[in-house]
Amino acid sequence: MMLAQLGTDESARIIAIEGGQGMRQKLFLRGLMEGKVVRIVSNHGPVAVEVDRSVVAIGWGMAQKIRVMRC
């Protein structure tokens, strides 16, 4: 399942990022990488996720390329 498909307050582990090197680098700099557990704060408009006690907002298109597994 993709990150954008999760509902508010759901948690999931990132298992793959299906994007190019540039997108992977942008997400890495925000703390989003394979193996990290994230919690959806909001999925209306930009997708806001909590990772390592920080909230990060990413666009819907990026969220559609992050494959996750519910925790």
C-alpha positions, -999 to 999 in steps of 0.1 A, spaced: 0 0 0 11 36 -6 16 62 21 -11 85 6 -37 57 12 -33 57 50 -58 75 72 -51 101 99 -34 87 130 -24 54 112 12 42 116 32 23 90 68 13 82 84 25 50 94 -5 29 103 11 -4 106 45 -22 96 42 -58 112 73 -72 144 86 -87 176 95 -69 166 132 -65 133 123 -48 150 97 -26 175 124 -15 148 149 -7 130 124 14 162 112 31 170 148 42 136 150 58 141 117 77 120 95 54 138 64 44 133 26 43 127 11 77 114 42 94 80 42 111 58 71 103 24 83 116 -1 102 94 -9 136 110 -30 148 81 -37 136 46 -58 165 33 -38 185 8 -1 179 15 4 147 35 18 155 69 37 127 87 54 124 120 88 107 119 113 107 147 91 132 167 92 157 139 63 166 115 72 166 78 48 177 50 52 162 15 32 165 -16 5 140 -26 26 128 -56 56 120 -34 33 102 -9 20 81 -38 56 68 -44 63 57 -9 53 20 -3 45 12 34 32 -16 56 9 -9 84 23 -15 119 
